[in-house]
Amino acid sequence: MYKREEIEEMIHKFGDMVYRFAYIQVKNPDMADDVYQNVWLRLLRVRKKMEPEEHLKAWLLRTTRSCCKDVWKSFWYQKISLQDADVLLEEKSDGEVLKEDGYVTECVRRLPEKYRGIIHLYYYEGYRQKEISELLGIKENTVASRLARGREKLKKILESDEVKNYEY
């Protein structure tokens, strides 16, 4: 079982990675905060320490994805469309969130979930295709094809008129 100091050290070291992955998946900072909190609560319940550090990092990413799936299955997420949630979020923060995210991150957020996670793990976290395959429990060829399709979709989004008017 982990001690409080160890958890704090892990949060300091991996917290940003967990939050970014959650945010890319759920597209909402409030939901990403909930996922972030749930990941660390699950780590507190783990009875056995994970060694080496790469096992812990992989566990955190798998758990983050699992918590995101829990959010997608939740009543709130299923009953309120993402567009409605984005409108509520923009009204709440006057668009600050979109301006802070950055242009490319906003474009990645527009990708379907199955491409968004793989693009994030590959480009933002620096995982190789084989590692992503192991993390997500899917075939390496599936990762390669989703990465290629995700790149194509991302290219179309980047070239679209809709995103060209993005405010920096």
C-alpha positions as CSV (number, residue, x, y, z in Angstrom):
1,M,0.0,0.0,0.0
2,Y,1.3,3.5,-0.9
3,K,2.1,6.1,1.7
4,R,0.8,9.6,1.4
5,E,4.2,11.0,0.5
6,E,4.6,8.5,-2.3
7,I,1.1,9.4,-3.7
8,E,2.0,13.1,-3.6
9,E,5.3,12.4,-5.4
10,M,3.4,10.4,-8.1
11,I,0.8,13.2,-8.5
12,H,3.6,15.7,-8.9
13,K,5.4,13.5,-11.5
14,F,2.4,12.0,-13.4
15,G,-0.5,14.3,-12.6
16,D,-0.2,16.5,-15.7
17,M,0.0,13.4,-18.0
18,V,-3.2,11.9,-16.3
19,Y,-5.1,15.2,-16.6
20,R,-4.1,15.8,-20.2
21,F,-5.1,12.3,-21.3
22,A,-8.4,12.6,-19.4
23,Y,-9.1,16.0,-21.0
24,I,-8.4,14.8,-24.5
25,Q,-10.8,11.9,-24.0
26,V,-13.7,13.6,-22.3
27,K,-13.4,17.1,-23.9
28,N,-14.4,18.9,-20.8
29,P,-12.2,20.3,-18.0
30,D,-14.8,19.6,-15.3
31,M,-15.2,16.0,-16.3
32,A,-11.4,15.7,-16.7
33,D,-11.1,16.9,-13.1
34,D,-13.5,14.1,-12.0
35,V,-11.6,11.5,-13.9
36,Y,-8.3,12.8,-12.5
37,Q,-9.6,12.5,-9.0
38,N,-11.0,9.0,-9.6
39,V,-7.6,7.8,-11.0
40,W,-5.8,8.8,-7.9
41,L,-8.5,7.4,-5.6
42,R,-8.1,4.1,-7.4
43,L,-4.4,4.2,-6.9
44,L,-4.9,4.7,-3.1
45,R,-6.9,1.4,-3.1
46,V,-4.1,-0.6,-4.8
47,R,-2.7,-3.0,-2.2
48,K,0.6,-3.7,-4.0
49,K,3.2,-1.2,-5.1
50,M,4.0,-1.2,-8.8
51,E,7.6,-1.4,-9.9
52,P,9.3,-0.3,-12.2
53,E,8.0,3.2,-12.9
54,E,6.9,2.3,-16.4
55,H,4.4,-0.2,-15.0
56,L,2.9,2.6,-12.8
57,K,2.7,5.0,-15.8
58,A,1.0,2.3,-17.9
59,W,-1.4,1.5,-15.0
60,L,-2.3,5.2,-14.7
61,L,-3.0,5.6,-18.4
62,R,-5.2,2.4,-18.5
63,T,-7.0,3.5,-15.4
64,T,-7.6,7.0,-16.8
65,R,-9.1,5.5,-20.0
66,S,-11.3,3.2,-17.8
67,C,-12.5,6.2,-15.8
68,C,-13.2,8.0,-19.0
69,K,-15.3,5.1,-20.1
70,D,-17.2,5.3,-16.8
71,V,-17.9,9.0,-17.6
72,W,-19.2,8.1,-21.0
73,K,-21.6,5.5,-19.5
74,S,-22.8,7.9,-16.9
75,F,-26.4,9.2,-17.0
76,W,-25.3,12.9,-17.4
77,Y,-23.0,12.2,-20.3
78,Q,-25.6,10.1,-22.1
79,K,-28.5,12.5,-21.6
80,I,-26.7,15.8,-22.4
81,S,-25.1,16.1,-25.8
82,L,-21.4,17.2,-26.0
83,Q,-22.5,20.2,-28.0
84,D,-24.8,21.3,-25.2
85,A,-22.0,20.7,-22.7
86,D,-19.6,22.8,-24.7
87,V,-22.1,25.7,-24.9
88,L,-22.6,25.5,-21.2
89,L,-18.8,25.5,-20.7
90,E,-18.3,28.5,-23.0
91,E,-21.0,30.4,-21.2
92,K,-19.5,29.6,-17.9
93,S,-15.9,30.7,-18.8
94,D,-16.4,33.1,-21.7
95,G,-14.3,30.9,-24.0
96,E,-11.2,30.9,-21.8
97,V,-10.8,27.2,-22.0
98,L,-10.7,27.1,-25.7
99,K,-8.1,29.9,-25.8
100,E,-5.9,28.1,-23.3
101,D,-6.0,24.8,-25.1
102,G,-4.2,25.8,-28.2
103,Y,-5.1,25.3,-31.8
104,V,-3.8,21.7,-32.4
105,T,-5.3,20.5,-29.1
106,E,-8.7,21.8,-30.1
107,C,-8.4,20.0,-33.4
108,V,-7.4,16.7,-31.7
109,R,-10.4,17.1,-29.4
110,R,-12.7,17.1,-32.4
111,L,-11.5,13.6,-33.5
112,P,-13.7,10.6,-32.7
113,E,-12.7,8.9,-29.4
114,K,-11.0,5.9,-31.0
115,Y,-8.5,8.2,-32.8
116,R,-8.2,10.9,-30.1
117,G,-6.7,8.6,-27.5
118,I,-4.2,7.0,-29.8
119,I,-3.1,10.3,-31.3
120,H,-2.6,11.6,-27.8
121,L,-0.6,8.7,-26.6
122,Y,1.6,8.7,-29.7
123,Y,2.3,12.4,-30.1
124,Y,1.8,13.9,-26.6
125,E,3.0,11.1,-24.4
126,G,5.6,9.6,-26.8
127,Y,4.5,6.0,-26.8
128,R,5.3,3.7,-29.7
129,Q,2.6,1.7,-31.5
130,K,3.5,-1.5,-29.7
131,E,3.3,0.2,-26.3
132,I,-0.1,1.7,-27.2
133,S,-1.3,-1.7,-28.2
134,E,-0.4,-3.2,-24.9
135,L,-1.8,-0.2,-22.9
136,L,-5.2,-0.3,-24.7
137,G,-5.4,-4.0,-25.2
138,I,-5.9,-3.9,-28.9
139,K,-3.8,-5.3,-31.8
140,E,-0.8,-3.4,-33.0
141,N,-2.2,-3.3,-36.6
142,T,-5.3,-1.7,-35.2
143,V,-3.2,1.0,-33.5
144,A,-1.4,1.6,-36.8
145,S,-4.5,1.9,-38.9
146,R,-6.3,4.1,-36.3
147,L,-3.2,6.3,-36.1
148,A,-3.1,6.6,-39.9
149,R,-6.9,7.3,-40.1
150,G,-6.6,9.7,-37.2
151,R,-3.9,11.7,-38.9
152,E,-6.0,11.9,-42.1
153,K,-9.0,13.1,-40.1
154,L,-6.8,15.6,-38.2
155,K,-5.4,16.9,-41.4
156,K,-9.0,17.5,-42.7
157,I,-9.9,19.3,-39.5
158,L,-6.8,21.5,-39.7
159,E,-7.6,22.4,-43.3
160,S,-11.3,23.1,-42.7
161,D,-12.7,26.6,-42.7
162,E,-14.4,25.9,-39.4
163,V,-11.1,25.8,-37.6
164,K,-9.3,28.6,-39.6
165,N,-11.3,31.2,-37.6
166,Y,-9.9,29.9,-34.3
167,E,-8.9,32.7,-31.8
168,Y,-5.4,32.3,-30.4
